[in-house]
Amino acid sequence: MDIFSLIGAALGLFAVLGGALLEGLGLNAIVQPTAFIIVMGGTAGAVLLSHPGNELSDCVKYLPGVFLPPKENMKEIIESLVNLALKARKEGILALQGDIRDLSDPFLKKGLELMTDGTDPDLLRDLLETELRMFEEEIGHSAKVFESAGGFSPTVGILGAVLGLIHVMENLNDPAKLGSGIAVAFVATVYGVGFANLIALPLANKIKFKGKGSILAREMMIEGILSIQAGESPNFIREKLKVFLSGKDAKEAQAEVAE
């Protein structure tokens, strides 16, 4: 699990609720079903109206990745490509077909299969980069769904507040009903702003951040595949691909080579 995502989500909610409780505000004052229905239902409706079905399904698909570790291990990918390059140098590119079938990453597997089929290098690069651009757009659309939710919910919260105040104005002659109307008004605003800034917008940012890591891994795969096709030295390929590693991973990879 991505421990920082879990800590961030828990800390944000705990800080808000804990601060309210320290001030003597009871949970009954915060939990307002009417305000929740207005804000969450209104936000969901606005999001559904704003985005096509494929973007909504992509959003659901990438959501678990916020709390899970990255699928791509950059160092393992480099070693896999280097080993394939070494075998290709010794036995030829066609000898890689058995190893390619065992690969789990669909993008890497597809690229290597096209390579062994004898696809022209320029055409191969164009095909893989086009697929990469589509993948990047898919991630961007998924993040935009949560960004839209984060933009709509505070406004819907204000709408809930106005409705609560209207209810208050209608019952000025009945003091017993004033408290519930005012509570809905303020709590709806809290729900709207809280959902936007503690949930929706952070999720959008994390999806984009995780997506950048996946995009970088695929860029590295493209360079590795084309390097194998060009018959470059395995050691040269390793050094070329290490450029894609972050500072910590690059140092660890350098230390492993030195050993």
C-alpha positions as CSV (number, residue, x, y, z in Angstrom):
1,M,0.0,0.0,0.0
2,D,1.0,3.6,-0.6
3,I,1.4,4.5,3.1
4,F,1.6,8.3,2.4
5,S,-1.8,8.3,0.7
6,L,-3.3,6.5,3.6
7,I,-1.7,8.8,6.2
8,G,-2.7,11.9,4.2
9,A,-6.4,10.8,3.9
10,A,-6.6,9.8,7.6
11,L,-4.7,12.9,8.8
12,G,-6.9,15.4,6.9
13,L,-10.1,13.9,8.2
14,F,-8.7,13.5,11.7
15,A,-7.5,17.1,11.9
16,V,-10.9,18.5,10.9
17,L,-13.0,16.2,13.0
18,G,-10.6,16.2,15.9
19,G,-10.4,20.0,15.9
20,A,-14.2,20.3,15.9
21,L,-14.4,17.9,18.8
22,L,-11.8,19.8,20.8
23,E,-13.9,22.9,20.4
24,G,-16.8,21.0,21.9
25,L,-18.7,20.5,18.7
26,G,-20.6,17.3,18.8
27,L,-20.7,14.8,15.9
28,N,-24.5,15.2,15.8
29,A,-24.0,18.8,14.7
30,I,-21.7,17.7,11.8
31,V,-23.6,14.7,10.6
32,Q,-26.5,16.1,8.6
33,P,-28.1,13.7,6.1
34,T,-29.9,16.5,4.3
35,A,-26.7,18.5,3.7
36,F,-24.9,15.3,2.6
37,I,-27.6,14.4,0.1
38,I,-27.6,17.9,-1.4
39,V,-23.8,18.2,-1.7
40,M,-22.8,14.6,-2.7
41,G,-25.9,14.1,-5.0
42,G,-25.5,17.5,-6.6
43,T,-21.8,17.1,-7.2
44,A,-22.3,13.6,-8.6
45,G,-25.0,14.8,-11.0
46,A,-22.8,17.7,-12.2
47,V,-19.9,15.3,-12.8
48,L,-22.0,12.8,-14.7
49,L,-23.3,15.6,-16.8
50,S,-19.8,17.0,-17.5
51,H,-18.0,13.8,-18.5
52,P,-18.7,11.0,-21.0
53,G,-19.0,7.4,-19.8
54,N,-15.5,6.3,-20.8
55,E,-13.8,9.1,-18.7
56,L,-15.9,8.0,-15.7
57,S,-14.9,4.4,-16.1
58,D,-11.3,5.4,-16.5
59,C,-11.6,7.4,-13.3
60,V,-12.8,4.3,-11.4
61,K,-10.0,2.2,-13.0
62,Y,-7.2,4.4,-11.8
63,L,-8.6,5.2,-8.3
64,P,-7.2,2.1,-6.6
65,G,-3.7,3.0,-7.8
66,V,-3.8,6.1,-5.5
67,F,-3.4,3.7,-2.5
68,L,-1.3,1.0,-4.1
69,P,2.4,1.0,-4.9
70,P,3.5,1.7,-8.5
71,K,3.0,-1.3,-10.9
72,E,6.2,-0.6,-12.7
73,N,9.5,-1.3,-11.0
74,M,12.0,0.8,-13.0
75,K,15.1,-1.2,-12.0
76,E,13.5,-4.5,-12.8
77,I,12.4,-3.3,-16.2
78,I,16.0,-2.1,-16.9
79,E,17.4,-5.5,-15.9
80,S,14.8,-7.3,-18.0
81,L,15.7,-5.2,-21.1
82,V,19.4,-5.7,-20.5
83,N,19.0,-9.4,-20.2
84,L,16.9,-9.5,-23.4
85,A,19.6,-7.4,-25.2
86,L,22.3,-9.8,-24.1
87,K,20.3,-12.8,-25.4
88,A,19.5,-11.0,-28.6
89,R,23.2,-10.4,-29.2
90,K,24.1,-14.0,-28.6
91,E,21.2,-15.8,-30.3
92,G,19.4,-13.2,-32.4
93,I,16.2,-11.2,-31.9
94,L,14.0,-14.1,-32.9
95,A,15.3,-16.1,-29.9
96,L,13.5,-13.6,-27.6
97,Q,10.0,-14.8,-28.5
98,G,9.8,-17.3,-25.7
99,D,10.9,-14.7,-23.1
100,I,8.5,-12.1,-24.4
101,R,5.5,-14.4,-23.8
102,D,6.4,-14.5,-20.1
103,L,6.4,-10.8,-19.7
104,S,3.5,-9.3,-17.6
105,D,3.6,-5.7,-18.8
106,P,1.3,-5.4,-21.8
107,F,3.0,-2.3,-23.2
108,L,6.5,-3.8,-23.0
109,K,5.2,-7.2,-24.4
110,K,3.5,-5.5,-27.4
111,G,6.6,-3.4,-28.2
112,L,8.9,-6.4,-28.1
113,E,6.5,-8.5,-30.2
114,L,6.4,-5.8,-32.9
115,M,10.2,-5.7,-32.8
116,T,10.6,-9.4,-33.3
117,D,8.1,-9.2,-36.1
118,G,10.6,-7.0,-38.0
119,T,8.7,-3.7,-37.7
120,D,10.6,-0.7,-39.1
121,P,12.3,1.2,-36.2
122,D,10.7,4.5,-37.1
123,L,7.3,3.0,-37.5
124,L,7.7,1.1,-34.2
125,R,8.6,4.3,-32.4
126,D,5.6,6.1,-33.9
127,L,3.2,3.2,-32.9
128,L,4.5,3.0,-29.3
129,E,4.6,6.8,-28.8
130,T,1.0,7.1,-30.2
131,E,-0.1,4.5,-27.7
132,L,1.8,6.3,-25.0
133,R,0.0,9.6,-25.8
134,M,-3.4,7.8,-25.6
135,F,-2.4,6.4,-22.2
136,E,-1.4,9.9,-21.0
137,E,-4.7,11.4,-22.2
138,E,-6.5,8.6,-20.4
139,I,-4.8,9.5,-17.1
140,G,-5.4,13.2,-17.6
141,H,-9.1,12.6,-18.2
142,S,-9.3,10.5,-15.0
143,A,-7.8,13.2,-13.0
144,K,-10.1,15.8,-14.5
145,V,-13.1,13.9,-13.2
146,F,-12.0,14.5,-9.6
147,E,-10.9,18.0,-10.5
148,S,-14.4,18.7,-11.7
149,A,-15.9,17.2,-8.5
150,G,-13.6,19.4,-6.5
151,G,-14.7,22.5,-8.5
152,F,-18.5,21.7,-8.2
153,S,-18.8,20.6,-4.6
154,P,-18.1,24.0,-2.9
155,T,-20.6,25.6,-5.2
156,V,-23.2,22.9,-4.5
157,G,-22.4,23.4,-0.8
158,I,-23.2,27.1,-1.1
159,L,-26.5,26.1,-2.8
160,G,-27.2,23.8,0.2
161,A,-26.5,26.7,2.5
162,V,-28.9,29.0,0.6
163,L,-31.6,26.3,0.7
164,G,-31.0,26.0,4.5
165,L,-31.4,29.7,4.9
166,I,-34.6,29.7,2.8
167,H,-35.9,27.1,5.2
168,V,-35.0,29.3,8.1
169,M,-36.7,32.3,6.6
170,E,-39.9,30.3,6.1
171,N,-40.0,29.3,9.8
172,L,-39.1,32.5,11.5
173,N,-42.3,32.2,13.5
174,D,-41.3,28.7,14.7
175,P,-38.1,28.9,16.7
176,A,-38.0,25.1,17.1
177,K,-37.2,24.7,13.4
178,L,-34.6,27.5,13.1
179,G,-31.8,25.5,14.5
180,S,-32.1,22.6,12.0
181,G,-32.3,25.0,9.0
182,I,-29.2,26.9,10.1
183,A,-27.3,23.7,10.7
184,V,-28.0,22.4,7.2
185,A,-26.9,25.8,5.8
186,F,-23.5,25.7,7.5
187,V,-22.9,22.0,7.3
188,A,-23.6,21.9,3.6
189,T,-20.8,24.5,3.1
190,V,-18.5,22.4,5.2
191,Y,-19.3,19.3,3.2
192,G,-18.7,21.0,-0.1
193,V,-15.4,22.7,0.8
194,G,-14.2,19.6,2.8
195,F,-14.9,17.2,0.0
196,A,-13.2,19.3,-2.6
197,N,-10.0,20.0,-0.6
198,L,-9.6,16.9,1.5
199,I,-10.7,14.3,-1.1
200,A,-11.4,15.2,-4.7
201,L,-8.5,17.6,-5.5
202,P,-5.9,15.5,-3.6
203,L,-7.1,12.4,-5.5
204,A,-6.8,14.2,-8.8
205,N,-3.2,15.3,-8.0
206,K,-2.2,11.8,-6.9
207,I,-3.6,10.2,-10.0
208,K,-1.6,12.6,-12.1
209,F,1.6,12.0,-10.1
210,K,1.2,8.2,-10.3
211,G,0.5,8.6,-14.0
212,K,3.7,10.5,-14.6
213,G,5.6,7.5,-13.1
214,S,3.9,5.1,-15.5
215,I,4.5,7.4,-18.5
216,L,8.2,7.6,-17.6
217,A,8.4,3.9,-17.3
218,R,6.8,3.5,-20.8
219,E,9.2,6.0,-22.3
220,M,12.0,4.0,-20.9
221,M,10.6,0.8,-22.4
222,I,10.4,2.5,-25.8
223,E,14.1,3.4,-25.7
224,G,15.1,0.0,-24.5
225,I,13.1,-1.8,-27.2
226,L,14.6,0.3,-29.9
227,S,18.1,-0.1,-28.5
228,I,17.7,-3.9,-28.6
229,Q,16.5,-3.7,-32.2
230,A,19.5,-1.5,-33.1
231,G,21.8,-4.1,-31.6
232,E,23.4,-1.8,-29.0
233,S,25.6,-3.2,-26.3
234,P,23.7,-4.4,-23.1
235,N,26.0,-2.3,-20.9
236,F,25.3,0.8,-23.0
237,I,21.6,0.1,-22.9
238,R,21.8,-0.1,-19.1
239,E,23.6,3.2,-18.8
240,K,21.2,4.8,-21.2
241,L,18.1,3.6,-19.3
242,K,19.5,4.6,-15.9
243,V,18.9,8.2,-16.9
244,F,15.2,7.5,-16.3
245,L,15.7,6.5,-12.7
246,S,15.2,8.9,-9.8
247,G,18.1,10.1,-7.7
248,K,17.8,7.3,-5.1
249,D,17.2,4.5,-7.6
250,A,20.0,5.7,-9.8
251,K,22.5,5.6,-6.8
252,E,21.3,2.1,-5.9
253,A,21.6,0.9,-9.5
254,Q,25.1,2.4,-9.7
255,A,26.1,0.7,-6.4
256,E,24.8,-2.7,-7.7
257,V,26.8,-2.4,-10.9
258,A,29.9,-1.5,-8.9
259,E,29.5,-4.6,-6.8
